[in-house]
Amino acid sequence: MDLSVIIPIYHGRKYIPSLLKMLDENISNAKEYMIEVILVNDSPDETIDDLIMGYNNIFVVNNKRNLGIQGARIQGIKEAHGKYILMLDQDDELKEYAIQSQLSKIKGYDAILANGYSEDKNNNKVSLYKNKRQKKLVNSFKYYLYYGNMVASPGMVVIKKDKIPKIWLENILTNNGADDWLLWASYVKKRL
């Protein structure tokens, strides 16, 4: 398995049809790769299994209790078979070639970050950073300590499963967004 896409779902039935459509398009455009999708149902009082009928390589993990977004992501990672992991939120949106683009460019690296630039309606590259210096500093641990998280979402990164920092896997944070910061700051620190 090349890639496992992990998506925590919390009272998010309404998001699942568009998520599945988006992922189906991405998987169709990345036929040369083996991809699985793991929806982690973090709402014990709600079922979502019925919504994935007819889809291949899309699985549901039902948590017995609410673990929060980081706990649900970790639960999904434990079930994942992919060499690489992509963690999306239930309301994330991807262009139809996003996964294929990420996997085609990773070329054995530990991670690939997709938020360096975007394309405008005329296919011109538009930097998501204010300046070149800021873009270079995305790999600076000191920059993370001073400015905070430079990676806006785990959904912008494909990372090798075995390179996800142990400190993140073993320390579940309760503040929203703090887990994203810990994930990327500890990854950058480990790489230094």
Rosetta constraint file for C-alpha pairs under 8 A:
AtomPair CA 1 CA 33 HARMONIC 7.82 0.50
AtomPair CA 1 CA 34 HARMONIC 5.08 0.50
AtomPair CA 1 CA 35 HARMONIC 6.26 0.50
AtomPair CA 1 CA 36 HARMONIC 7.52 0.50
AtomPair CA 1 CA 81 HARMONIC 5.93 0.50
AtomPair CA 1 CA 82 HARMONIC 4.55 0.50
AtomPair CA 1 CA 83 HARMONIC 6.39 0.50
AtomPair CA 2 CA 33 HARMONIC 6.06 0.50
AtomPair CA 2 CA 34 HARMONIC 5.13 0.50
AtomPair CA 2 CA 35 HARMONIC 5.95 0.50
AtomPair CA 2 CA 82 HARMONIC 4.88 0.50
AtomPair CA 2 CA 83 HARMONIC 5.19 0.50
AtomPair CA 2 CA 84 HARMONIC 6.12 0.50
AtomPair CA 3 CA 33 HARMONIC 7.74 0.50
AtomPair CA 3 CA 34 HARMONIC 6.56 0.50
AtomPair CA 3 CA 35 HARMONIC 4.83 0.50
AtomPair CA 3 CA 36 HARMONIC 6.40 0.50
AtomPair CA 3 CA 81 HARMONIC 7.71 0.50
AtomPair CA 3 CA 82 HARMONIC 4.35 0.50
AtomPair CA 3 CA 83 HARMONIC 5.89 0.50
AtomPair CA 3 CA 84 HARMONIC 4.72 0.50
AtomPair CA 3 CA 85 HARMONIC 5.67 0.50
AtomPair CA 3 CA 86 HARMONIC 7.23 0.50
AtomPair CA 4 CA 35 HARMONIC 5.88 0.50
AtomPair CA 4 CA 36 HARMONIC 4.92 0.50
AtomPair CA 4 CA 37 HARMONIC 5.73 0.50
AtomPair CA 4 CA 38 HARMONIC 7.05 0.50
AtomPair CA 4 CA 80 HARMONIC 5.80 0.50
AtomPair CA 4 CA 81 HARMONIC 6.55 0.50
AtomPair CA 4 CA 82 HARMONIC 4.73 0.50
AtomPair CA 4 CA 83 HARMONIC 7.58 0.50
AtomPair CA 4 CA 84 HARMONIC 6.30 0.50
AtomPair CA 4 CA 85 HARMONIC 4.99 0.50
AtomPair CA 4 CA 86 HARMONIC 6.32 0.50
AtomPair CA 5 CA 35 HARMONIC 7.50 0.50
AtomPair CA 5 CA 36 HARMONIC 6.24 0.50
AtomPair CA 5 CA 37 HARMONIC 4.67 0.50
AtomPair CA 5 CA 38 HARMONIC 6.04 0.50
AtomPair CA 5 CA 85 HARMONIC 5.90 0.50
AtomPair CA 5 CA 86 HARMONIC 4.74 0.50
AtomPair CA 5 CA 87 HARMONIC 5.83 0.50
AtomPair CA 5 CA 88 HARMONIC 7.09 0.50
AtomPair CA 6 CA 37 HARMONIC 6.19 0.50
AtomPair CA 6 CA 38 HARMONIC 5.00 0.50
AtomPair CA 6 CA 39 HARMONIC 6.19 0.50
AtomPair CA 6 CA 40 HARMONIC 7.26 0.50
AtomPair CA 6 CA 73 HARMONIC 6.40 0.50
AtomPair CA 6 CA 76 HARMONIC 5.74 0.50
AtomPair CA 6 CA 77 HARMONIC 7.00 0.50
AtomPair CA 6 CA 85 HARMONIC 7.14 0.50
AtomPair CA 6 CA 86 HARMONIC 6.14 0.50
AtomPair CA 6 CA 87 HARMONIC 4.76 0.50
AtomPair CA 6 CA 88 HARMONIC 6.17 0.50
AtomPair CA 7 CA 37 HARMONIC 7.73 0.50
AtomPair CA 7 CA 38 HARMONIC 6.23 0.50
AtomPair CA 7 CA 39 HARMONIC 4.89 0.50
AtomPair CA 7 CA 40 HARMONIC 5.95 0.50
AtomPair CA 7 CA 73 HARMONIC 6.95 0.50
AtomPair CA 7 CA 76 HARMONIC 7.67 0.50
AtomPair CA 7 CA 87 HARMONIC 6.01 0.50
AtomPair CA 7 CA 88 HARMONIC 5.08 0.50
AtomPair CA 7 CA 89 HARMONIC 5.63 0.50
AtomPair CA 7 CA 90 HARMONIC 6.13 0.50
AtomPair CA 8 CA 39 HARMONIC 5.89 0.50
AtomPair CA 8 CA 40 HARMONIC 4.57 0.50
AtomPair CA 8 CA 41 HARMONIC 6.17 0.50
AtomPair CA 8 CA 42 HARMONIC 6.47 0.50
AtomPair CA 8 CA 69 HARMONIC 6.21 0.50
AtomPair CA 8 CA 72 HARMONIC 5.58 0.50
AtomPair CA 8 CA 73 HARMONIC 6.09 0.50
AtomPair CA 8 CA 76 HARMONIC 7.89 0.50
AtomPair CA 8 CA 88 HARMONIC 7.60 0.50
AtomPair CA 8 CA 89 HARMONIC 6.34 0.50
AtomPair CA 8 CA 90 HARMONIC 6.43 0.50
AtomPair CA 9 CA 13 HARMONIC 7.78 0.50
AtomPair CA 9 CA 39 HARMONIC 6.53 0.50
AtomPair CA 9 CA 40 HARMONIC 5.73 0.50
AtomPair CA 9 CA 41 HARMONIC 4.90 0.50
AtomPair CA 9 CA 42 HARMONIC 5.66 0.50
AtomPair CA 9 CA 43 HARMONIC 7.20 0.50
AtomPair CA 9 CA 89 HARMONIC 7.67 0.50
AtomPair CA 9 CA 90 HARMONIC 5.77 0.50
AtomPair CA 10 CA 41 HARMONIC 6.39 0.50
AtomPair CA 10 CA 42 HARMONIC 5.12 0.50
AtomPair CA 10 CA 43 HARMONIC 5.21 0.50
AtomPair CA 10 CA 90 HARMONIC 7.94 0.50
AtomPair CA 11 CA 42 HARMONIC 7.84 0.50
AtomPair CA 11 CA 43 HARMONIC 5.90 0.50
AtomPair CA 11 CA 46 HARMONIC 7.04 0.50
AtomPair CA 12 CA 16 HARMONIC 6.81 0.50
AtomPair CA 12 CA 90 HARMONIC 6.77 0.50
AtomPair CA 13 CA 17 HARMONIC 7.89 0.50
AtomPair CA 13 CA 48 HARMONIC 6.56 0.50
AtomPair CA 15 CA 19 HARMONIC 6.08 0.50
AtomPair CA 15 CA 90 HARMONIC 6.29 0.50
AtomPair CA 15 CA 91 HARMONIC 6.30 0.50
AtomPair CA 16 CA 20 HARMONIC 5.93 0.50
AtomPair CA 16 CA 51 HARMONIC 7.28 0.50
AtomPair CA 16 CA 90 HARMONIC 7.43 0.50
AtomPair CA 17 CA 21 HARMONIC 6.25 0.50
AtomPair CA 17 CA 51 HARMONIC 7.39 0.50
AtomPair CA 18 CA 22 HARMONIC 6.05 0.50
AtomPair CA 19 CA 23 HARMONIC 6.04 0.50
AtomPair CA 19 CA 90 HARMONIC 7.27 0.50
AtomPair CA 19 CA 91 HARMONIC 7.71 0.50
AtomPair CA 19 CA 92 HARMONIC 7.94 0.50
AtomPair CA 19 CA 93 HARMONIC 7.64 0.50
AtomPair CA 20 CA 24 HARMONIC 5.83 0.50
AtomPair CA 20 CA 52 HARMONIC 7.85 0.50
AtomPair CA 21 CA 25 HARMONIC 6.26 0.50
AtomPair CA 22 CA 26 HARMONIC 6.30 0.50
AtomPair CA 22 CA 93 HARMONIC 7.40 0.50
AtomPair CA 22 CA 94 HARMONIC 6.85 0.50
AtomPair CA 22 CA 95 HARMONIC 7.78 0.50
AtomPair CA 22 CA 96 HARMONIC 6.67 0.50
AtomPair CA 23 CA 27 HARMONIC 5.96 0.50
AtomPair CA 23 CA 96 HARMONIC 7.93 0.50
AtomPair CA 24 CA 28 HARMONIC 6.04 0.50
AtomPair CA 25 CA 29 HARMONIC 6.24 0.50
AtomPair CA 25 CA 96 HARMONIC 5.57 0.50
AtomPair CA 25 CA 97 HARMONIC 7.87 0.50
AtomPair CA 26 CA 30 HARMONIC 6.27 0.50
AtomPair CA 26 CA 95 HARMONIC 7.74 0.50
AtomPair CA 26 CA 96 HARMONIC 4.90 0.50
AtomPair CA 26 CA 97 HARMONIC 5.59 0.50
AtomPair CA 26 CA 98 HARMONIC 6.78 0.50
AtomPair CA 26 CA 99 HARMONIC 5.99 0.50
AtomPair CA 26 CA 100 HARMONIC 6.94 0.50
AtomPair CA 27 CA 31 HARMONIC 6.28 0.50
AtomPair CA 27 CA 35 HARMONIC 6.92 0.50
AtomPair CA 27 CA 99 HARMONIC 7.50 0.50
AtomPair CA 27 CA 100 HARMONIC 7.76 0.50
AtomPair CA 29 CA 96 HARMONIC 7.20 0.50
AtomPair CA 29 CA 97 HARMONIC 6.10 0.50
AtomPair CA 29 CA 100 HARMONIC 6.41 0.50
AtomPair CA 30 CA 97 HARMONIC 7.56 0.50
AtomPair CA 30 CA 99 HARMONIC 6.96 0.50
AtomPair CA 30 CA 100 HARMONIC 4.73 0.50
AtomPair CA 35 CA 57 HARMONIC 7.14 0.50
AtomPair CA 35 CA 82 HARMONIC 7.37 0.50
AtomPair CA 36 CA 57 HARMONIC 4.83 0.50
AtomPair CA 36 CA 58 HARMONIC 5.93 0.50
AtomPair CA 36 CA 59 HARMONIC 7.79 0.50
AtomPair CA 36 CA 81 HARMONIC 7.96 0.50
AtomPair CA 36 CA 82 HARMONIC 7.45 0.50
AtomPair CA 37 CA 57 HARMONIC 6.16 0.50
AtomPair CA 37 CA 58 HARMONIC 4.60 0.50
AtomPair CA 37 CA 59 HARMONIC 6.18 0.50
AtomPair CA 38 CA 58 HARMONIC 5.93 0.50
AtomPair CA 38 CA 59 HARMONIC 4.92 0.50
AtomPair CA 38 CA 60 HARMONIC 5.74 0.50
AtomPair CA 38 CA 61 HARMONIC 6.96 0.50
AtomPair CA 38 CA 76 HARMONIC 6.32 0.50
AtomPair CA 38 CA 80 HARMONIC 7.45 0.50
AtomPair CA 39 CA 58 HARMONIC 7.45 0.50
AtomPair CA 39 CA 59 HARMONIC 6.11 0.50
AtomPair CA 39 CA 60 HARMONIC 4.78 0.50
AtomPair CA 39 CA 61 HARMONIC 6.22 0.50
AtomPair CA 39 CA 76 HARMONIC 7.51 0.50
AtomPair CA 40 CA 60 HARMONIC 5.82 0.50
AtomPair CA 40 CA 61 HARMONIC 4.76 0.50
AtomPair CA 40 CA 62 HARMONIC 6.10 0.50
AtomPair CA 40 CA 63 HARMONIC 7.11 0.50
AtomPair CA 40 CA 72 HARMONIC 6.04 0.50
AtomPair CA 40 CA 73 HARMONIC 7.39 0.50
AtomPair CA 40 CA 75 HARMONIC 7.42 0.50
AtomPair CA 40 CA 76 HARMONIC 6.08 0.50
AtomPair CA 41 CA 47 HARMONIC 7.64 0.50
AtomPair CA 41 CA 48 HARMONIC 7.15 0.50
AtomPair CA 41 CA 60 HARMONIC 6.73 0.50
AtomPair CA 41 CA 61 HARMONIC 5.94 0.50
AtomPair CA 41 CA 62 HARMONIC 4.82 0.50
AtomPair CA 41 CA 63 HARMONIC 5.96 0.50
AtomPair CA 41 CA 72 HARMONIC 7.82 0.50
AtomPair CA 42 CA 62 HARMONIC 6.70 0.50
AtomPair CA 42 CA 63 HARMONIC 5.41 0.50
AtomPair CA 42 CA 64 HARMONIC 7.96 0.50
AtomPair CA 42 CA 65 HARMONIC 7.00 0.50
AtomPair CA 42 CA 66 HARMONIC 5.09 0.50
AtomPair CA 42 CA 67 HARMONIC 6.49 0.50
AtomPair CA 42 CA 68 HARMONIC 7.09 0.50
AtomPair CA 42 CA 69 HARMONIC 7.98 0.50
AtomPair CA 42 CA 72 HARMONIC 6.37 0.50
AtomPair CA 43 CA 47 HARMONIC 7.76 0.50
AtomPair CA 43 CA 62 HARMONIC 7.92 0.50
AtomPair CA 43 CA 63 HARMONIC 7.18 0.50
AtomPair CA 43 CA 65 HARMONIC 7.30 0.50
AtomPair CA 43 CA 66 HARMONIC 6.01 0.50
AtomPair CA 44 CA 62 HARMONIC 7.01 0.50
AtomPair CA 44 CA 63 HARMONIC 6.12 0.50
AtomPair CA 44 CA 64 HARMONIC 5.58 0.50
AtomPair CA 44 CA 65 HARMONIC 5.71 0.50
AtomPair CA 44 CA 66 HARMONIC 6.62 0.50
AtomPair CA 48 CA 52 HARMONIC 7.51 0.50
AtomPair CA 48 CA 60 HARMONIC 7.65 0.50
AtomPair CA 49 CA 53 HARMONIC 7.38 0.50
AtomPair CA 49 CA 60 HARMONIC 6.34 0.50
AtomPair CA 52 CA 58 HARMONIC 6.85 0.50
AtomPair CA 52 CA 59 HARMONIC 7.59 0.50
AtomPair CA 61 CA 76 HARMONIC 7.23 0.50
AtomPair CA 63 CA 67 HARMONIC 7.56 0.50
AtomPair CA 63 CA 72 HARMONIC 7.81 0.50
AtomPair CA 67 CA 71 HARMONIC 4.81 0.50
AtomPair CA 67 CA 72 HARMONIC 5.69 0.50
AtomPair CA 68 CA 72 HARMONIC 5.97 0.50
AtomPair CA 68 CA 174 HARMONIC 7.76 0.50
AtomPair CA 69 CA 73 HARMONIC 6.09 0.50
AtomPair CA 70 CA 74 HARMONIC 6.17 0.50
AtomPair CA 70 CA 172 HARMONIC 6.35 0.50
AtomPair CA 70 CA 173 HARMONIC 7.33 0.50
AtomPair CA 70 CA 179 HARMONIC 6.43 0.50
AtomPair CA 71 CA 75 HARMONIC 6.15 0.50
AtomPair CA 71 CA 172 HARMONIC 6.37 0.50
AtomPair CA 72 CA 76 HARMONIC 6.22 0.50
AtomPair CA 73 CA 77 HARMONIC 6.21 0.50
AtomPair CA 73 CA 87 HARMONIC 7.14 0.50
AtomPair CA 74 CA 78 HARMONIC 6.24 0.50
AtomPair CA 74 CA 169 HARMONIC 6.36 0.50
AtomPair CA 75 CA 79 HARMONIC 6.63 0.50
AtomPair CA 76 CA 80 HARMONIC 6.12 0.50
AtomPair CA 77 CA 85 HARMONIC 7.60 0.50
AtomPair CA 77 CA 161 HARMONIC 7.69 0.50
AtomPair CA 82 CA 161 HARMONIC 7.32 0.50
AtomPair CA 83 CA 160 HARMONIC 5.83 0.50
AtomPair CA 83 CA 161 HARMONIC 5.75 0.50
AtomPair CA 83 CA 162 HARMONIC 7.84 0.50
AtomPair CA 84 CA 158 HARMONIC 6.32 0.50
AtomPair CA 84 CA 159 HARMONIC 5.33 0.50
AtomPair CA 84 CA 160 HARMONIC 4.20 0.50
AtomPair CA 84 CA 161 HARMONIC 5.14 0.50
AtomPair CA 85 CA 158 HARMONIC 5.61 0.50
AtomPair CA 85 CA 159 HARMONIC 5.32 0.50
AtomPair CA 85 CA 160 HARMONIC 6.09 0.50
AtomPair CA 85 CA 161 HARMONIC 5.66 0.50
AtomPair CA 86 CA 154 HARMONIC 7.18 0.50
AtomPair CA 86 CA 155 HARMONIC 6.16 0.50
AtomPair CA 86 CA 156 HARMONIC 7.93 0.50
AtomPair CA 86 CA 157 HARMONIC 6.33 0.50
AtomPair CA 86 CA 158 HARMONIC 4.85 0.50
AtomPair CA 86 CA 159 HARMONIC 6.70 0.50
AtomPair CA 87 CA 154 HARMONIC 5.48 0.50
AtomPair CA 87 CA 155 HARMONIC 5.10 0.50
AtomPair CA 87 CA 157 HARMONIC 7.71 0.50
AtomPair CA 87 CA 158 HARMONIC 7.85 0.50
AtomPair CA 88 CA 92 HARMONIC 6.22 0.50
AtomPair CA 88 CA 154 HARMONIC 6.56 0.50
AtomPair CA 88 CA 155 HARMONIC 4.50 0.50
AtomPair CA 89 CA 155 HARMONIC 7.07 0.50
AtomPair CA 92 CA 155 HARMONIC 7.51 0.50
AtomPair CA 94 CA 98 HARMONIC 6.01 0.50
AtomPair CA 97 CA 101 HARMONIC 5.95 0.50
AtomPair CA 98 CA 102 HARMONIC 6.19 0.50
AtomPair CA 99 CA 103 HARMONIC 6.14 0.50
AtomPair CA 100 CA 104 HARMONIC 5.97 0.50
AtomPair CA 101 CA 105 HARMONIC 6.35 0.50
AtomPair CA 102 CA 106 HARMONIC 6.21 0.50
AtomPair CA 102 CA 112 HARMONIC 6.90 0.50
AtomPair CA 102 CA 114 HARMONIC 7.25 0.50
AtomPair CA 102 CA 158 HARMONIC 7.03 0.50
AtomPair CA 103 CA 107 HARMONIC 7.54 0.50
AtomPair CA 103 CA 158 HARMONIC 7.88 0.50
AtomPair CA 105 CA 112 HARMONIC 7.72 0.50
AtomPair CA 106 CA 110 HARMONIC 7.79 0.50
AtomPair CA 106 CA 111 HARMONIC 6.83 0.50
AtomPair CA 106 CA 112 HARMONIC 5.83 0.50
AtomPair CA 110 CA 159 HARMONIC 5.81 0.50
AtomPair CA 110 CA 160 HARMONIC 5.25 0.50
AtomPair CA 110 CA 163 HARMONIC 6.63 0.50
AtomPair CA 111 CA 157 HARMONIC 6.67 0.50
AtomPair CA 111 CA 158 HARMONIC 5.45 0.50
AtomPair CA 111 CA 159 HARMONIC 4.13 0.50
AtomPair CA 111 CA 160 HARMONIC 6.15 0.50
AtomPair CA 112 CA 157 HARMONIC 5.55 0.50
AtomPair CA 112 CA 158 HARMONIC 5.40 0.50
AtomPair CA 112 CA 159 HARMONIC 6.58 0.50
AtomPair CA 113 CA 156 HARMONIC 5.80 0.50
AtomPair CA 113 CA 157 HARMONIC 4.59 0.50
AtomPair CA 113 CA 158 HARMONIC 6.85 0.50
AtomPair CA 114 CA 156 HARMONIC 5.00 0.50
AtomPair CA 114 CA 157 HARMONIC 6.05 0.50
AtomPair CA 115 CA 128 HARMONIC 6.62 0.50
AtomPair CA 115 CA 151 HARMONIC 7.33 0.50
AtomPair CA 115 CA 152 HARMONIC 7.93 0.50
AtomPair CA 115 CA 156 HARMONIC 5.99 0.50
AtomPair CA 116 CA 127 HARMONIC 6.15 0.50
AtomPair CA 116 CA 128 HARMONIC 5.81 0.50
AtomPair CA 116 CA 129 HARMONIC 7.05 0.50
AtomPair CA 116 CA 135 HARMONIC 7.15 0.50
AtomPair CA 117 CA 125 HARMONIC 6.25 0.50
AtomPair CA 117 CA 126 HARMONIC 5.35 0.50
AtomPair CA 117 CA 127 HARMONIC 4.24 0.50
AtomPair CA 117 CA 128 HARMONIC 5.13 0.50
AtomPair CA 117 CA 129 HARMONIC 7.77 0.50
AtomPair CA 118 CA 125 HARMONIC 5.71 0.50
AtomPair CA 118 CA 126 HARMONIC 5.21 0.50
AtomPair CA 118 CA 127 HARMONIC 6.41 0.50
AtomPair CA 118 CA 128 HARMONIC 6.87 0.50
AtomPair CA 119 CA 123 HARMONIC 5.06 0.50
AtomPair CA 119 CA 124 HARMONIC 5.25 0.50
AtomPair CA 119 CA 125 HARMONIC 4.60 0.50
AtomPair CA 119 CA 126 HARMONIC 5.61 0.50
AtomPair CA 120 CA 124 HARMONIC 5.45 0.50
AtomPair CA 120 CA 125 HARMONIC 6.63 0.50
AtomPair CA 120 CA 126 HARMONIC 6.62 0.50
AtomPair CA 129 CA 134 HARMONIC 6.21 0.50
AtomPair CA 129 CA 135 HARMONIC 5.80 0.50
AtomPair CA 130 CA 134 HARMONIC 6.62 0.50
AtomPair CA 130 CA 135 HARMONIC 7.91 0.50
AtomPair CA 131 CA 135 HARMONIC 6.60 0.50
AtomPair CA 132 CA 136 HARMONIC 6.32 0.50
AtomPair CA 133 CA 137 HARMONIC 6.30 0.50
AtomPair CA 134 CA 138 HARMONIC 6.71 0.50
AtomPair CA 136 CA 140 HARMONIC 8.00 0.50
AtomPair CA 137 CA 143 HARMONIC 6.43 0.50
AtomPair CA 138 CA 143 HARMONIC 7.33 0.50
AtomPair CA 138 CA 144 HARMONIC 7.88 0.50
AtomPair CA 138 CA 150 HARMONIC 5.89 0.50
AtomPair CA 138 CA 151 HARMONIC 7.71 0.50
AtomPair CA 139 CA 188 HARMONIC 5.97 0.50
AtomPair CA 140 CA 144 HARMONIC 6.67 0.50
AtomPair CA 140 CA 188 HARMONIC 6.97 0.50
AtomPair CA 141 CA 145 HARMONIC 6.49 0.50
AtomPair CA 141 CA 185 HARMONIC 6.30 0.50
AtomPair CA 141 CA 188 HARMONIC 6.03 0.50
AtomPair CA 141 CA 189 HARMONIC 5.76 0.50
AtomPair CA 142 CA 146 HARMONIC 6.25 0.50
AtomPair CA 143 CA 147 HARMONIC 5.71 0.50
AtomPair CA 143 CA 148 HARMONIC 7.15 0.50
AtomPair CA 144 CA 148 HARMONIC 4.55 0.50
AtomPair CA 144 CA 149 HARMONIC 5.71 0.50
AtomPair CA 144 CA 150 HARMONIC 6.88 0.50
AtomPair CA 144 CA 185 HARMONIC 6.23 0.50
AtomPair CA 148 CA 181 HARMONIC 6.97 0.50
AtomPair CA 149 CA 180 HARMONIC 7.42 0.50
AtomPair CA 149 CA 181 HARMONIC 5.12 0.50
AtomPair CA 149 CA 184 HARMONIC 7.32 0.50
AtomPair CA 149 CA 185 HARMONIC 7.44 0.50
AtomPair CA 151 CA 156 HARMONIC 7.43 0.50
AtomPair CA 151 CA 184 HARMONIC 7.23 0.50
AtomPair CA 152 CA 156 HARMONIC 7.46 0.50
AtomPair CA 153 CA 157 HARMONIC 7.71 0.50
AtomPair CA 153 CA 180 HARMONIC 6.90 0.50
AtomPair CA 154 CA 180 HARMONIC 6.78 0.50
AtomPair CA 159 CA 163 HARMONIC 6.94 0.50
AtomPair CA 159 CA 164 HARMONIC 7.13 0.50
AtomPair CA 160 CA 164 HARMONIC 6.87 0.50
AtomPair CA 163 CA 187 HARMONIC 7.82 0.50
AtomPair CA 164 CA 168 HARMONIC 7.45 0.50
AtomPair CA 164 CA 169 HARMONIC 7.51 0.50
AtomPair CA 164 CA 183 HARMONIC 7.58 0.50
AtomPair CA 164 CA 187 HARMONIC 7.04 0.50
AtomPair CA 165 CA 169 HARMONIC 6.60 0.50
AtomPair CA 165 CA 183 HARMONIC 6.81 0.50
AtomPair CA 165 CA 186 HARMONIC 6.37 0.50
AtomPair CA 165 CA 187 HARMONIC 5.90 0.50
AtomPair CA 165 CA 190 HARMONIC 7.76 0.50
AtomPair CA 166 CA 170 HARMONIC 6.09 0.50
AtomPair CA 167 CA 171 HARMONIC 5.96 0.50
AtomPair CA 167 CA 186 HARMONIC 7.45 0.50
AtomPair CA 168 CA 172 HARMONIC 7.02 0.50
AtomPair CA 168 CA 179 HARMONIC 7.34 0.50
AtomPair CA 168 CA 182 HARMONIC 6.40 0.50
AtomPair CA 168 CA 183 HARMONIC 5.59 0.50
AtomPair CA 168 CA 186 HARMONIC 7.58 0.50
AtomPair CA 172 CA 179 HARMONIC 7.28 0.50
AtomPair CA 173 CA 178 HARMONIC 6.57 0.50
AtomPair CA 173 CA 179 HARMONIC 5.77 0.50
AtomPair CA 174 CA 178 HARMONIC 7.61 0.50
AtomPair CA 174 CA 179 HARMONIC 7.94 0.50
AtomPair CA 175 CA 179 HARMONIC 7.43 0.50
AtomPair CA 177 CA 181 HARMONIC 6.57 0.50
AtomPair CA 178 CA 182 HARMONIC 6.18 0.50
AtomPair CA 179 CA 183 HARMONIC 6.02 0.50
AtomPair CA 180 CA 184 HARMONIC 6.36 0.50
AtomPair CA 181 CA 185 HARMONIC 5.78 0.50
AtomPair CA 182 CA 186 HARMONIC 5.72 0.50
AtomPair CA 183 CA 187 HARMONIC 6.11 0.50
AtomPair CA 184 CA 188 HARMONIC 6.05 0.50
AtomPair CA 185 CA 189 HARMONIC 6.03 0.50
AtomPair CA 186 CA 190 HARMONIC 5.96 0.50
AtomPair CA 187 CA 191 HARMONIC 6.34 0.50
AtomPair CA 188 CA 192 HARMONIC 6.56 0.50
